[in-house]
Amino acid sequence: MRFILSTFLLPLVTQIVSLGTAYAQSDYQVWSHQGKPARLIELFTSEGCSSCPPADTYLSKFTAREDLWQGIIPLAYHVDYWDYIGWKDRFAHPSFSQKQRLYRSYGVVASVYTPGFVVDGKEWRGFFNPLSRTLPQALGAVAPKLRLERRNDNYSVTFLGEGTYTAHIAWLAMGEKTAVKKGENRGKILHHDFIVLEQQIADQRTQAQWTFSPNDRDNTRKIDAVAVWLTKPGEFAPYQTVAGWVR
């Protein structure tokens, strides 16, 4: 699969949907969310980094959270800048490394490293305190409904709020295992969840309807979940979110 970071147009249309619903009929699903956005946990990781497996394990624990998707959205971006030291991460893509570098240039993080966490648009080093690892307090305000609809591989988003926003969508894989044969993690079997397979970013302009689909999808790799979040121009904290399992 190619992992491509691309640009689409964000729709702002008025539709009435139910809070927190998800309907599935084989090739059709709808998710919606209103109120406070879920906390967005972004992990930058690599199979070539010996310090990363504990962070991957930490992220996997969120699969048991009752508020998964409604209250918290974990994302694992596999970077490629450690591939040269002996093991090529099959989930890594240059665009994910570039995303982390952009965070550095915008002052979101102090440096580029793995494992690296960003929570609600801010660097979080609490993971490195094993005695607590308490996530920062959620500061998101109540926001209007955000709706995501899937028809086969076509996705569309509607938002009931007013203003200009940037939209982000990520397709995720769960329950992956890798037997590492070289590099710093040689001999280990690594377990991964919330793997970002592909991310796309919407334009800040508005349009009546926004539809898109994953690029060059590898049919052998199943998409297990999808997440969408909106940010205001120049900001990195999610303004509103919606996410859920893909069935």
C-alpha positions as CSV (number, residue, x, y, z in Angstrom):
1,M,0.0,0.0,0.0
2,R,1.1,3.5,-0.7
3,F,0.7,6.0,2.1
4,I,-0.2,9.3,0.6
5,L,-0.8,12.6,2.4
6,S,-3.1,14.5,0.1
7,T,-5.5,17.5,0.0
8,F,-9.3,17.5,-0.4
9,L,-12.2,19.9,0.1
10,L,-14.1,20.2,3.4
11,P,-17.9,20.3,3.2
12,L,-20.0,22.3,5.6
13,V,-23.6,21.2,5.1
14,T,-26.6,21.0,7.4
15,Q,-27.9,17.5,8.1
16,I,-29.6,16.2,11.3
17,V,-28.1,13.0,12.7
18,S,-28.1,11.2,16.0
19,L,-25.2,11.6,18.5
20,G,-22.8,8.7,18.7
21,T,-24.6,6.5,16.2
22,A,-23.0,4.0,13.8
23,Y,-25.2,2.0,11.4
24,A,-23.7,-0.8,9.3
25,Q,-25.2,-2.7,6.3
26,S,-22.2,-4.4,4.7
27,D,-21.0,-1.6,2.5
28,Y,-22.7,1.3,4.3
29,Q,-21.9,2.9,7.7
30,V,-22.6,6.2,9.4
31,W,-20.8,7.7,12.4
32,S,-21.6,11.0,14.2
33,H,-20.4,12.9,17.2
34,Q,-21.3,16.1,18.9
35,G,-20.3,17.8,22.2
36,K,-16.7,17.8,23.3
37,P,-14.2,16.3,20.9
38,A,-12.3,13.1,21.7
39,R,-8.8,13.5,22.9
40,L,-6.4,12.9,20.0
41,I,-3.3,10.8,20.9
42,E,-0.7,10.7,18.2
43,L,2.3,8.4,18.6
44,F,5.3,8.6,16.3
45,T,7.0,5.2,16.3
46,S,9.2,2.8,14.4
47,E,9.8,-1.0,14.3
48,G,13.5,0.0,14.0
49,C,13.6,1.8,17.3
50,S,14.4,-0.3,20.4
51,S,12.6,2.2,22.7
52,C,9.3,2.1,20.7
53,P,7.8,-1.3,21.7
54,P,6.7,-0.1,25.2
55,A,5.0,2.9,23.6
56,D,3.2,0.6,21.1
57,T,2.1,-1.5,24.0
58,Y,0.9,1.5,25.8
59,L,-1.2,2.7,22.8
60,S,-2.7,-0.8,22.4
61,K,-4.2,-0.6,25.9
62,F,-6.6,1.9,24.7
63,T,-8.5,-0.8,22.8
64,A,-10.1,-1.7,26.1
65,R,-11.3,1.8,26.9
66,E,-15.1,2.2,27.1
67,D,-14.8,5.7,25.6
68,L,-12.7,4.6,22.6
69,W,-13.6,6.8,19.6
70,Q,-16.1,8.9,21.5
71,G,-13.6,10.1,24.2
72,I,-10.2,9.1,22.9
73,I,-8.7,8.5,19.5
74,P,-5.2,6.9,19.4
75,L,-3.1,7.1,16.2
76,A,0.2,5.5,15.5
77,Y,2.4,7.0,12.7
78,H,5.3,4.8,11.7
79,V,8.2,7.0,10.6
80,D,10.8,5.9,8.1
81,Y,13.9,7.7,9.3
82,W,15.2,4.7,11.3
83,D,14.9,2.2,8.4
84,Y,18.5,2.7,7.5
85,I,19.8,1.1,10.7
86,G,18.9,-2.4,9.7
87,W,15.2,-3.0,9.6
88,K,12.6,-1.4,7.2
89,D,9.3,-0.8,8.9
90,R,6.6,-2.0,6.6
91,F,4.1,0.5,8.0
92,A,6.4,3.5,7.6
93,H,6.0,6.3,5.1
94,P,8.0,9.5,4.4
95,S,4.8,11.6,4.8
96,F,4.5,10.5,8.5
97,S,8.2,11.5,9.1
98,Q,7.4,14.8,7.4
99,K,4.4,15.3,9.6
100,Q,6.6,15.0,12.7
101,R,9.1,17.4,11.2
102,L,6.4,19.9,10.5
103,Y,5.3,19.7,14.1
104,R,8.9,20.6,15.0
105,S,8.9,23.6,12.6
106,Y,5.6,24.8,14.0
107,G,6.8,24.5,17.6
108,V,4.4,21.7,18.6
109,V,7.3,19.5,19.6
110,A,10.8,20.4,20.7
111,S,12.6,17.8,18.5
112,V,12.0,14.9,16.2
113,Y,12.4,11.5,18.1
114,T,10.7,8.2,18.7
115,P,8.7,7.3,20.6
116,G,7.1,10.7,20.5
117,F,3.6,11.6,21.6
118,V,1.4,14.6,20.7
119,V,-1.8,14.9,22.7
120,D,-4.5,17.4,21.4
121,G,-1.9,19.2,19.4
122,K,0.8,19.5,22.2
123,E,3.9,17.5,22.9
124,W,3.3,15.0,25.8
125,R,6.3,13.6,27.6
126,G,4.3,12.0,30.4
127,F,4.8,8.6,28.8
128,F,8.4,8.6,30.0
129,N,7.1,8.8,33.7
130,P,6.1,5.1,34.2
131,L,4.8,5.8,37.7
132,S,1.9,7.9,36.4
133,R,1.6,8.3,32.6
134,T,-1.4,10.5,33.2
135,L,-2.8,12.1,30.1
136,P,-3.2,15.9,30.1
137,Q,-6.7,17.2,30.9
138,A,-9.1,17.3,28.0
139,L,-9.6,21.0,27.2
140,G,-11.9,20.7,24.1
141,A,-15.1,22.8,24.2
142,V,-18.5,21.6,23.1
143,A,-18.8,21.7,19.3
144,P,-21.6,21.0,16.8
145,K,-22.1,17.6,15.1
146,L,-19.6,16.0,12.9
147,R,-20.9,13.2,10.6
148,L,-18.9,10.6,8.6
149,E,-20.6,8.4,6.1
150,R,-19.1,5.4,4.2
151,R,-20.5,3.9,1.0
152,N,-18.1,1.1,-0.1
153,D,-14.7,2.9,-0.3
154,N,-16.3,6.3,-0.7
155,Y,-16.4,8.5,2.5
156,S,-18.1,11.8,3.0
157,V,-18.1,14.3,5.9
158,T,-20.7,16.9,7.0
159,F,-20.3,19.4,9.8
160,L,-23.0,21.5,11.4
161,G,-20.8,24.3,12.5
162,E,-19.9,27.7,10.9
163,G,-16.5,28.9,10.1
164,T,-13.4,27.7,8.3
165,Y,-11.7,24.5,9.3
166,T,-9.0,22.0,8.2
167,A,-10.3,18.4,8.0
168,H,-8.1,15.3,8.6
169,I,-9.0,11.7,8.0
170,A,-7.0,8.6,8.9
171,W,-7.6,4.9,8.0
172,L,-6.3,2.5,10.7
173,A,-5.3,-1.1,11.0
174,M,-5.5,-3.1,14.2
175,G,-3.9,-6.3,15.6
176,E,-0.9,-6.4,13.4
177,K,2.2,-8.5,14.3
178,T,5.8,-8.3,12.9
179,A,8.6,-10.7,13.5
180,V,11.7,-8.5,13.3
181,K,14.7,-10.2,11.9
182,K,17.3,-7.3,11.9
183,G,18.1,-4.1,13.6
184,E,17.6,-3.0,17.2
185,N,14.5,-5.1,17.7
186,R,16.0,-8.3,16.2
187,G,14.3,-11.4,17.4
188,K,11.2,-9.7,18.8
189,I,7.6,-10.1,17.7
190,L,6.1,-6.6,17.7
191,H,2.4,-6.0,18.2
192,H,0.7,-2.9,16.8
193,D,-2.7,-1.3,17.0
194,F,-4.1,2.0,15.6
195,I,-1.7,2.0,12.7
196,V,-2.3,4.9,10.4
197,L,-2.3,3.3,6.9
198,E,-3.1,6.6,5.2
199,Q,-3.9,10.1,6.1
200,Q,-5.5,12.8,4.0
201,I,-5.9,16.5,4.8
202,A,-8.7,18.7,3.6
203,D,-8.5,22.2,2.3
204,Q,-9.6,25.1,4.5
205,R,-12.2,26.3,1.9
206,T,-15.8,25.2,2.2
207,Q,-17.9,23.3,-0.2
208,A,-21.4,21.8,-0.2
209,Q,-20.2,18.2,-0.3
210,W,-16.9,16.4,0.4
211,T,-16.3,12.8,-0.8
212,F,-13.1,10.8,-1.1
213,S,-11.6,7.4,-0.8
214,P,-8.3,5.8,0.2
215,N,-5.5,6.0,-2.4
216,D,-4.2,2.8,-4.0
217,R,-5.7,0.6,-1.4
218,D,-3.9,-2.8,-0.9
219,N,-6.8,-5.3,-0.7
220,T,-4.7,-7.7,1.3
221,R,-4.5,-5.1,4.2
222,K,-7.9,-4.6,5.9
223,I,-9.0,-1.2,7.1
224,D,-10.3,-1.7,10.7
225,A,-11.2,1.8,11.8
226,V,-11.4,5.4,10.5
227,A,-11.0,8.7,12.3
228,V,-11.8,12.3,11.3
229,W,-11.0,15.5,13.1
230,L,-11.3,19.2,12.4
231,T,-8.9,21.9,13.4
232,K,-9.1,25.6,13.1
233,P,-6.6,27.4,10.8
234,G,-3.2,27.7,12.5
235,E,-4.2,25.4,15.4
236,F,-3.5,21.7,16.1
237,A,-5.9,20.7,18.8
238,P,-9.0,18.9,17.5
239,Y,-12.1,21.2,17.3
240,Q,-14.4,18.2,16.7
241,T,-13.9,14.5,16.1
242,V,-15.7,11.4,14.8
243,A,-14.3,7.9,14.6
244,G,-15.3,4.3,14.7
245,W,-14.8,0.7,13.5
246,V,-15.1,-0.2,9.9
247,R,-17.1,-3.3,9.3
